[in-house]
Amino acid sequence: MKREEAEAFARKLAGATMRACHDYRDGDLIHEEPFSDQLCGRLKETLHDFQTGSIAWQVDAASGRGRLSARSLTKTKEEPVFGADIVMTIDIETPAESVRKGFLAQAKRLEPGKLLSNQEHRRLLDQCEKMVSFTPCSMVFLYHQASVKVIPATAVLGSRHMNLWGIETYSIEILYVDFGICWFGDTRIQATDPASLEGLRAMLGTQAAVRLAGRPAPEAAFEFDEDLIDPDLL
């Protein structure tokens, strides 16, 4: 995508991500798994009938428990095969470009200034090791009541202390921009339709999966106004 299109795309996704955080703030979400579902649902909602320049967008989501607003008190006890609970893919097919790629993410609830317990920190390190063993395009989404910050899984593994907020984080909108302009993403992680997206989610063992699909936008119809036609040209 052109940068201006990627930035409009990223702003839209970042807004949906913020709404998922507000769902958590308002008490609709309890565990990381529902946040993954909710995020994918919000992304699907926000890109409905959305267009950036020459690209029209649609979203497919695959989830064990899809929802837009539902409180859940249950927690899946099985660990994801590759440590991630979200797989996000992009599939752009236009006359000017063809891109299919994706990345893995592990969502971790943590308010600013707070620390994970020793057990949760060890679990996160294990999750990051599994993700990185599959792809270097692996992220940790630190979400709280106000926003989501992003940390590369490799940075979590390389840190010598437990304070995740002591690691350099960046805005998820920046990640979405980089994803859109093809600076980030693994071309081995692909989905081309809802069936292949569900297959990818099942293969990776993630709780949720999303496919951001971009296709050529329909050209605006051109209507003639007979009152503006020069009679001498007829």
Backbone bond lengths (Angstrom), bond angles and torsions (degrees), N, CA, C in turn:
res aa  C-N    CA-C-N  psi(-1)  N-CA   C-N-CA  omega(-1)  CA-C   N-CA-C  phi
1 M - - - 1.457 - - 1.520 111.11 -
2 K 1.322 115.71 151.48 1.446 119.46 169.33 1.522 108.43 -65.59
3 R 1.351 115.34 153.66 1.465 118.00 -175.18 1.519 112.17 -58.57
4 E 1.341 117.96 -41.49 1.463 118.27 -178.30 1.529 111.32 -64.65
5 E 1.338 116.66 -34.41 1.462 119.38 176.26 1.523 110.27 -69.50
6 A 1.337 116.60 -41.73 1.462 120.66 179.72 1.521 111.40 -63.44
7 E 1.320 116.88 -37.21 1.461 119.86 179.92 1.527 111.68 -69.71
8 A 1.349 116.49 -38.49 1.472 119.12 176.28 1.524 110.39 -65.88
9 F 1.322 116.65 -40.88 1.460 123.82 176.27 1.528 110.28 -59.54
10 A 1.339 116.15 -46.19 1.461 121.00 -177.66 1.519 111.92 -67.39
11 R 1.334 117.18 -39.09 1.468 119.76 178.45 1.525 110.89 -62.23
12 K 1.313 115.50 -39.69 1.455 120.27 179.48 1.528 110.54 -64.38
13 L 1.335 117.08 -45.70 1.458 120.87 179.55 1.532 111.68 -66.87
14 A 1.333 116.21 -39.44 1.465 119.87 179.73 1.528 110.61 -63.71
15 G 1.335 117.23 -38.03 1.457 120.35 177.15 1.517 111.72 -63.07
16 A 1.337 116.53 -40.58 1.466 120.69 177.73 1.524 110.68 -65.77
17 T 1.325 116.60 -38.27 1.458 120.98 178.21 1.525 110.42 -63.80
18 M 1.328 116.06 -40.51 1.462 120.13 177.92 1.526 110.93 -62.28
19 R 1.340 116.81 -38.95 1.464 119.30 179.37 1.527 111.32 -66.02
20 A 1.336 116.85 -33.63 1.468 119.73 175.37 1.530 110.17 -64.19
21 C 1.340 116.75 -38.39 1.470 120.49 176.48 1.526 110.57 -64.06
22 H 1.319 116.79 -39.09 1.465 120.01 178.61 1.523 111.07 -66.87
23 D 1.336 116.58 -32.30 1.467 119.34 174.38 1.524 110.27 -61.01
24 Y 1.336 115.85 -40.84 1.468 120.84 176.30 1.529 110.40 -64.70
25 R 1.329 115.74 -45.08 1.473 120.38 179.25 1.522 111.64 -58.60
26 D 1.333 115.74 -37.49 1.462 120.38 -176.66 1.524 113.44 -83.15
27 G 1.347 116.81 2.65 1.452 120.16 173.43 1.504 115.98 90.33
28 D 1.345 117.55 12.31 1.462 119.73 -179.83 1.522 112.72 -82.38
29 L 1.337 117.08 -17.07 1.463 121.17 -175.16 1.511 110.23 -124.61
30 I 1.331 115.74 139.66 1.460 120.33 -177.95 1.530 111.44 -115.25
31 H 1.318 118.07 -44.45 1.456 121.81 -174.41 1.519 111.76 -118.25
32 E 1.349 116.40 170.84 1.454 120.99 -177.99 1.524 112.15 -62.52
33 E 1.350 117.64 -37.15 1.462 119.61 -177.14 1.528 111.83 -60.94
34 P 1.341 119.67 -48.80 1.462 118.56 176.11 1.525 113.06 -58.92
35 F 1.357 118.45 -34.13 1.466 119.72 178.02 1.520 109.93 -62.20
36 S 1.323 117.93 -40.45 1.462 121.11 178.35 1.517 110.64 -60.36
37 D 1.332 116.52 -46.44 1.454 121.21 176.75 1.526 111.06 -59.95
38 Q 1.328 114.98 -46.92 1.456 120.27 -175.64 1.525 111.24 -64.27
39 L 1.328 116.81 -40.90 1.456 120.85 179.12 1.522 110.41 -60.82
40 C 1.331 116.76 -47.34 1.463 119.94 179.96 1.526 110.87 -63.22
41 G 1.334 116.83 -38.76 1.453 120.19 177.10 1.516 112.47 -63.88
42 R 1.321 116.80 -41.76 1.461 120.82 178.90 1.529 111.21 -66.83
43 L 1.327 117.38 -37.69 1.468 120.25 177.48 1.525 110.46 -64.31
44 K 1.325 116.06 -41.44 1.464 120.00 178.84 1.519 110.42 -64.00
45 E 1.306 116.44 -40.52 1.459 121.64 179.87 1.522 111.48 -64.11
46 T 1.312 117.09 -44.02 1.466 120.12 -170.87 1.527 112.85 -75.90
47 L 1.329 118.44 -27.40 1.462 119.62 -178.61 1.525 113.29 -92.52
48 H 1.320 116.76 4.47 1.467 119.60 177.73 1.525 109.58 -63.85
49 D 1.339 116.22 121.60 1.471 122.88 179.88 1.526 112.49 61.08
50 F 1.329 117.90 26.03 1.467 121.29 179.19 1.518 109.69 -93.02
51 Q 1.321 115.71 143.70 1.462 120.93 -178.74 1.517 109.79 -136.93
52 T 1.344 116.28 133.87 1.459 121.36 173.37 1.514 107.73 -116.80
53 G 1.320 116.52 105.48 1.449 119.65 179.06 1.515 111.95 57.69
54 S 1.323 116.08 -112.14 1.463 121.37 -175.42 1.524 113.31 -92.52
55 I 1.341 117.76 2.16 1.459 120.90 -174.51 1.526 110.99 -116.28
56 A 1.334 115.48 128.76 1.470 121.97 173.43 1.529 107.92 -101.31
57 W 1.332 115.97 137.54 1.465 120.55 -172.10 1.523 112.38 -112.18
58 Q 1.324 113.36 148.44 1.452 121.30 168.37 1.524 107.50 -144.59
59 V 1.322 117.15 161.98 1.460 121.18 -176.45 1.519 110.10 -131.75
60 D 1.322 115.73 134.37 1.459 122.16 169.00 1.523 107.41 -109.25
61 A 1.308 116.96 138.95 1.465 121.21 178.20 1.519 109.18 -129.66
62 A 1.324 115.57 138.17 1.466 121.78 175.27 1.514 107.19 -122.58
63 S 1.324 116.17 129.73 1.451 119.38 -174.71 1.509 111.22 -154.85
64 G 1.325 114.59 149.21 1.448 119.40 175.29 1.515 112.16 -71.68
65 R 1.348 116.16 -28.15 1.468 120.44 179.98 1.523 108.19 -145.03
66 G 1.328 118.16 76.44 1.458 120.97 179.99 1.516 111.10 -66.78
67 R 1.327 117.14 139.87 1.462 120.61 178.27 1.516 108.81 -161.81
68 L 1.301 115.02 159.24 1.459 121.36 169.92 1.523 110.43 -113.73
69 S 1.316 117.27 -31.94 1.457 120.08 177.27 1.512 108.51 -155.87
70 A 1.301 116.45 94.34 1.464 119.82 179.99 1.518 109.19 -155.09
71 R 1.302 116.38 126.35 1.463 120.70 179.62 1.516 109.34 -77.45
72 S 1.315 116.78 135.32 1.459 121.01 -179.43 1.514 109.63 -129.85
73 L 1.309 116.18 131.73 1.463 121.23 178.22 1.518 111.52 -106.41
74 T 1.333 117.30 0.98 1.457 120.09 -178.29 1.506 110.33 -95.20
75 K 1.310 115.54 156.35 1.460 121.33 -179.99 1.523 108.75 -138.62
76 T 1.344 115.60 127.08 1.444 119.80 177.75 1.528 109.46 -68.04
77 K 1.329 117.53 130.61 1.464 120.61 -175.77 1.520 112.61 -94.06
78 E 1.338 117.96 -17.85 1.445 119.37 -179.98 1.521 110.51 -75.03
79 E 1.337 116.91 135.66 1.447 121.33 178.77 1.520 109.95 -78.24
80 P 1.353 118.14 140.48 1.461 120.15 175.51 1.519 110.91 -59.60
81 V 1.329 116.04 144.51 1.462 120.97 -177.33 1.518 111.42 -57.83
82 F 1.344 116.72 -43.67 1.456 120.74 -177.39 1.522 112.57 -111.64
83 G 1.328 117.17 23.51 1.455 120.80 172.02 1.512 116.13 81.48
84 A 1.335 118.47 -16.18 1.461 121.08 -176.79 1.519 110.53 -92.66
85 D 1.335 116.24 155.61 1.454 118.35 170.97 1.527 111.40 -116.34
86 I 1.326 117.80 -3.63 1.464 122.00 173.82 1.527 109.22 -134.40
87 V 1.317 117.05 134.37 1.461 121.28 166.70 1.522 106.47 -117.47
88 M 1.323 116.32 124.74 1.453 121.43 -178.13 1.520 109.06 -116.03
89 T 1.324 116.62 128.83 1.462 120.92 -179.26 1.518 110.20 -125.26
90 I 1.330 114.80 156.83 1.455 121.66 173.92 1.514 107.68 -128.68
91 D 1.329 115.50 140.34 1.468 121.97 -176.12 1.522 107.49 -137.77
92 I 1.342 116.72 99.34 1.458 122.19 -178.67 1.519 108.82 -111.63
93 E 1.309 116.56 127.76 1.464 121.69 178.23 1.523 107.99 -137.90
94 T 1.330 116.23 101.47 1.456 121.89 178.23 1.529 108.17 -133.16
95 P 1.341 118.25 169.94 1.465 119.55 177.00 1.530 113.11 -59.19
96 A 1.331 116.44 -23.50 1.459 119.86 -176.26 1.517 114.08 -96.58
97 E 1.335 118.34 -19.81 1.460 119.41 -175.58 1.518 111.47 -156.83
98 S 1.329 113.55 156.18 1.461 121.01 176.03 1.525 107.37 -141.06
99 V 1.332 115.87 114.46 1.465 121.05 -174.80 1.524 109.37 -136.70
100 R 1.325 116.13 129.34 1.464 121.48 171.67 1.523 107.26 -138.53
101 K 1.317 116.40 122.08 1.459 120.54 -177.75 1.516 109.04 -164.55
102 G 1.338 116.49 176.48 1.451 119.13 -179.82 1.513 112.30 -165.91
103 F 1.337 115.27 179.93 1.464 120.82 175.94 1.515 109.20 -151.26
104 L 1.319 115.09 165.44 1.467 122.43 178.22 1.522 109.67 -107.17
105 A 1.314 115.76 150.58 1.463 120.34 177.18 1.517 110.27 -145.47
106 Q 1.301 114.48 144.27 1.459 122.54 172.73 1.522 107.41 -114.82
107 A 1.320 117.07 119.19 1.467 121.60 179.48 1.526 109.36 -84.80
108 K 1.324 115.54 131.21 1.462 120.12 -179.46 1.529 108.83 -132.39
109 R 1.315 116.16 121.67 1.461 121.37 179.88 1.520 109.23 -80.13
110 L 1.343 116.21 122.04 1.465 119.56 -179.15 1.531 108.77 -160.46
111 E 1.313 116.45 116.01 1.454 120.48 177.97 1.529 110.31 -72.51
112 P 1.335 118.34 147.74 1.472 121.21 179.54 1.520 111.59 -53.72
113 G 1.326 115.04 134.99 1.456 120.82 179.01 1.507 114.78 86.32
114 K 1.328 117.93 -9.94 1.456 122.03 -180.00 1.529 110.51 -90.95
115 L 1.338 115.80 159.97 1.461 122.35 178.59 1.522 109.66 -117.13
116 L 1.318 115.54 149.10 1.458 119.99 170.91 1.521 109.06 -73.22
117 S 1.311 116.28 152.74 1.460 119.48 172.53 1.529 108.66 -68.13
118 N 1.330 116.67 163.67 1.464 120.11 178.48 1.528 111.03 -57.29
119 Q 1.328 116.13 -41.48 1.464 120.09 -179.20 1.528 111.39 -65.58
120 E 1.345 116.78 -44.49 1.456 120.43 -179.58 1.525 111.32 -67.35
121 H 1.328 116.97 -35.00 1.465 119.93 178.38 1.524 110.57 -66.87
122 R 1.317 117.14 -43.41 1.471 119.93 177.06 1.522 110.88 -62.24
123 R 1.327 115.91 -39.25 1.471 120.31 178.90 1.527 110.18 -64.35
124 L 1.335 117.41 -41.97 1.459 120.50 179.23 1.522 111.17 -64.15
125 L 1.336 117.43 -41.23 1.464 119.93 177.86 1.524 110.97 -60.66
126 D 1.324 116.12 -40.71 1.464 120.08 177.68 1.523 110.48 -64.10
127 Q 1.322 117.07 -42.31 1.462 120.96 178.37 1.526 111.46 -62.80
128 C 1.326 116.41 -41.89 1.466 120.56 179.57 1.530 111.27 -65.68
129 E 1.329 117.06 -40.21 1.469 120.56 177.84 1.523 110.86 -61.09
130 K 1.329 116.84 -41.54 1.458 120.68 179.38 1.530 111.21 -65.88
131 M 1.338 116.85 -43.19 1.461 119.93 179.69 1.521 111.02 -63.07
132 V 1.320 116.77 -47.88 1.461 120.89 -177.32 1.526 111.39 -66.04
133 S 1.335 116.95 -29.53 1.466 119.39 177.20 1.525 111.19 -65.70
134 F 1.342 116.16 -23.31 1.462 120.32 178.65 1.524 111.58 -93.11
135 T 1.340 117.09 -44.32 1.461 121.23 -179.60 1.523 110.50 -155.13
136 P 1.339 117.61 140.63 1.466 119.51 173.81 1.525 112.10 -70.05
137 C 1.318 117.25 -15.60 1.470 121.40 177.97 1.527 109.13 -83.56
138 S 1.317 115.01 68.31 1.466 122.74 -176.83 1.521 109.12 -129.93
139 M 1.317 115.63 135.09 1.456 121.32 -174.69 1.524 111.75 -129.70
140 V 1.322 114.76 157.01 1.458 122.02 168.27 1.519 106.88 -110.34
141 F 1.329 116.48 125.64 1.459 122.34 175.69 1.524 107.66 -97.20
142 L 1.326 117.24 107.77 1.464 121.34 174.19 1.521 107.79 -86.59
143 Y 1.325 116.49 109.33 1.459 118.04 -178.32 1.517 110.23 -113.57
144 H 1.324 113.49 148.82 1.463 120.13 176.82 1.521 107.18 -148.34
145 Q 1.312 117.71 -165.46 1.459 120.47 -171.52 1.522 113.23 -70.13
146 A 1.341 117.71 -17.90 1.457 120.07 -175.12 1.522 113.96 -106.37
147 S 1.326 117.88 -34.11 1.463 118.83 -174.63 1.522 110.99 -166.81
148 V 1.349 114.19 -174.76 1.461 122.00 174.14 1.524 108.15 -123.64
149 K 1.308 116.59 129.61 1.456 121.93 172.90 1.525 108.40 -110.25
150 V 1.311 116.27 153.65 1.456 122.15 -173.36 1.520 110.60 -116.13
151 I 1.343 116.03 136.52 1.460 122.57 173.72 1.525 107.68 -132.23
152 P 1.333 118.71 128.48 1.465 118.89 173.64 1.523 110.52 -59.75
153 A 1.321 117.11 140.82 1.463 120.75 179.64 1.524 111.28 -59.31
154 T 1.335 116.75 -33.24 1.471 119.93 178.86 1.522 111.13 -64.61
155 A 1.344 117.50 -33.09 1.466 120.61 178.89 1.522 110.48 -70.14
156 V 1.341 116.68 -36.93 1.468 120.01 176.68 1.521 110.12 -63.40
157 L 1.332 116.19 -43.56 1.462 120.02 179.63 1.522 112.31 -66.93
158 G 1.331 116.79 -31.38 1.460 119.97 -177.70 1.507 114.51 -84.05
159 S 1.341 117.54 -10.81 1.452 120.25 -177.98 1.525 110.71 -76.38
160 R 1.324 116.17 143.63 1.460 120.99 -178.67 1.529 112.61 -98.04
161 H 1.338 116.89 2.30 1.465 118.14 179.04 1.514 109.93 -131.31
162 M 1.310 116.15 168.39 1.460 122.51 -173.25 1.518 112.85 -88.89
163 N 1.323 118.24 -9.50 1.454 121.20 -177.06 1.526 109.89 -78.72
164 L 1.332 116.99 98.50 1.466 119.79 -179.00 1.517 111.68 -65.05
165 W 1.339 116.92 -28.96 1.459 119.20 178.57 1.529 111.57 -74.49
166 G 1.328 116.67 -9.84 1.459 120.57 174.71 1.519 112.43 -83.33
167 I 1.337 116.85 -9.61 1.455 122.36 175.86 1.523 108.01 -89.18
168 E 1.312 117.18 144.02 1.465 120.33 178.85 1.525 110.01 -61.57
169 T 1.315 116.03 123.65 1.466 121.49 177.09 1.520 109.27 -113.08
170 Y 1.327 116.02 166.17 1.460 118.17 173.68 1.522 109.68 -144.13
171 S 1.319 114.78 166.84 1.455 121.61 -175.18 1.519 111.55 -66.87
172 I 1.326 116.12 142.09 1.459 119.42 177.78 1.522 110.92 -66.43
173 E 1.334 117.75 -24.04 1.464 119.52 176.86 1.527 111.05 -63.62
174 I 1.332 116.95 -36.00 1.464 120.46 176.60 1.525 110.40 -63.64
175 L 1.337 116.32 -41.42 1.463 120.27 177.39 1.528 110.45 -60.57
176 Y 1.318 116.74 -44.50 1.462 120.24 -179.66 1.532 111.42 -63.77
177 V 1.332 117.89 -37.30 1.465 120.52 176.36 1.527 110.17 -63.33
178 D 1.326 116.32 -48.83 1.466 120.42 179.98 1.526 111.37 -60.58
179 F 1.321 116.65 -36.39 1.461 121.78 178.03 1.535 110.17 -65.58
180 G 1.330 115.86 -40.38 1.449 120.28 -178.15 1.516 113.96 -71.31
181 I 1.336 117.74 -36.10 1.470 119.92 -177.89 1.527 111.76 -94.40
182 C 1.339 115.84 11.19 1.476 122.29 172.20 1.518 114.23 71.40
183 W 1.318 117.57 26.33 1.451 119.71 172.19 1.524 111.92 -87.51
184 F 1.323 116.43 -9.71 1.462 120.11 -176.40 1.518 108.98 -144.84
185 G 1.331 115.97 141.41 1.458 120.95 177.62 1.517 111.15 132.95
186 D 1.323 115.72 149.70 1.459 123.74 -178.62 1.529 108.60 -105.90
187 T 1.328 116.64 120.55 1.465 120.33 -177.43 1.523 112.90 -70.13
188 R 1.326 118.40 -9.31 1.464 120.82 175.59 1.534 111.82 -77.95
189 I 1.328 116.34 -17.03 1.459 121.25 -178.34 1.517 107.50 -99.27
190 Q 1.334 116.03 97.55 1.456 120.69 -173.40 1.529 111.58 -131.57
191 A 1.336 114.43 151.14 1.461 121.74 170.12 1.519 107.09 -148.11
192 T 1.322 116.36 134.93 1.460 120.71 -175.84 1.519 113.92 -113.30
193 D 1.328 117.31 -8.51 1.460 121.88 -179.65 1.528 107.93 -164.26
194 P 1.340 117.84 172.80 1.471 119.46 -178.17 1.523 113.87 -58.28
195 A 1.339 117.64 -36.74 1.465 120.03 -178.70 1.526 111.10 -66.65
196 S 1.331 117.42 -44.60 1.467 119.39 -179.82 1.526 110.99 -70.18
197 L 1.343 117.25 -28.63 1.463 120.31 176.25 1.525 110.45 -65.94
198 E 1.326 116.82 -44.74 1.460 120.27 177.60 1.523 110.59 -64.37
199 G 1.335 117.05 -38.08 1.459 120.30 177.08 1.521 111.39 -63.00
200 L 1.337 116.81 -40.83 1.462 121.36 178.00 1.520 110.59 -64.66
201 R 1.339 116.55 -44.37 1.470 120.30 178.96 1.524 110.97 -60.22
202 A 1.347 115.98 -43.44 1.461 120.02 -178.82 1.522 111.24 -67.46
203 M 1.337 116.54 -40.20 1.460 120.30 -178.73 1.531 111.29 -64.59
204 L 1.327 116.45 -40.47 1.462 120.89 -178.81 1.527 112.00 -83.21
205 G 1.330 116.68 -16.36 1.458 120.27 179.71 1.510 113.45 74.50
206 T 1.333 117.99 24.27 1.459 120.21 -178.98 1.519 110.82 -82.88
207 Q 1.326 115.48 157.49 1.456 120.52 177.34 1.521 111.14 -71.58
208 A 1.330 116.91 -36.74 1.463 120.52 -174.75 1.517 110.38 -142.03
209 A 1.325 114.86 155.41 1.460 121.20 177.83 1.515 108.29 -145.25
210 V 1.327 115.74 147.80 1.457 120.39 179.46 1.518 109.51 -139.38
211 R 1.325 115.76 140.71 1.466 122.55 176.68 1.517 108.05 -120.99
212 L 1.334 115.73 117.95 1.453 122.56 178.25 1.521 106.79 -96.44
213 A 1.321 117.16 107.76 1.458 122.14 -172.53 1.522 110.77 -106.85
214 G 1.332 116.11 125.26 1.455 121.56 177.94 1.514 110.93 -116.00
215 R 1.332 115.87 129.99 1.458 122.28 179.47 1.523 109.39 -131.95
216 P 1.329 117.86 162.02 1.472 118.90 -179.69 1.521 111.66 -55.59
217 A 1.318 116.70 131.32 1.457 121.04 178.63 1.520 109.12 -73.50
218 P 1.320 116.99 141.75 1.470 118.93 177.46 1.511 110.55 -62.90
219 E 1.328 115.85 139.57 1.454 119.89 179.53 1.520 109.63 -71.98
220 A 1.309 115.10 143.01 1.463 119.45 179.55 1.528 109.57 -65.62
221 A 1.319 115.02 135.51 1.465 119.20 178.80 1.522 110.41 -66.60
222 F 1.326 116.14 140.26 1.454 121.22 -179.85 1.515 108.77 -103.91
223 E 1.325 116.38 118.56 1.458 120.94 -177.31 1.524 109.92 -105.96
224 F 1.331 116.57 133.26 1.444 121.87 178.00 1.522 110.09 -84.29
225 D 1.292 115.54 138.07 1.457 121.34 172.59 1.522 107.05 -106.77
226 E 1.363 117.21 108.18 1.453 121.16 -174.40 1.521 112.23 -60.22
227 D 1.340 117.44 -26.83 1.465 119.86 -179.15 1.527 112.55 -69.41
228 L 1.360 115.72 -16.74 1.469 119.26 -179.01 1.520 112.91 -98.09
229 I 1.329 117.32 -0.73 1.466 120.65 -178.65 1.518 109.95 -83.43
230 D 1.308 117.16 130.82 1.472 122.29 178.24 1.530 108.73 -71.71
231 P 1.330 119.55 118.13 1.468 121.73 -179.21 1.513 113.24 -57.96
232 D 1.375 116.74 -28.46 1.462 119.40 -178.32 1.534 111.95 -68.35
233 L 1.355 116.14 -16.48 1.468 119.65 -179.10 1.519 111.26 -89.50
234 L 1.341 118.19 -8.56 1.454 121.93 -177.82 1.521 110.52 -87.75
